[in-house]
Amino acid sequence: MMPEEEYQSCRNTLASWQGGWESINGNPDVYIFQGYDGNYYLLAYSYDKDYGRGNFSLHDINSDESGCYVRMGMKRCRLSSEEPPYTLYISGWGGYMKN
């Protein structure tokens, strides 16, 4: 694929992934959305019941020749499709189900 085709393929995939995703392994839940600038973002959120507060972090979703990924600190976490019912996989975090 040409770089422009790879970029468009990743954007089409991201468009289908938009919305809320619930972790099946107890990791932070995520929300994928397109910002006003046209870029896609991953919002990770978790709620600590003991302290009654939530944690949020926002990450740009980028793409390269091997697919879509987010940078979390120094780590690159790849986003990929899985077989239903877990249709999103984030490397290092595991499977996610659509809310």
FENVEN-V119940 format. One record per helix or strand of 2 or more residues. SS is the DSSP state (2 for helix, 1 for strand). FROM is the first residue (numbers start at 0). LEN is the number of residues. If there is no record, write none. Layout:
[[SS,FROM,LEN] [SS,FROM,LEN]]
This chain:
[[2,2,15] [1,18,5] [1,28,6] [1,39,9] [1,52,12] [1,66,6] [1,74,7] [1,87,3] [1,93,5]]
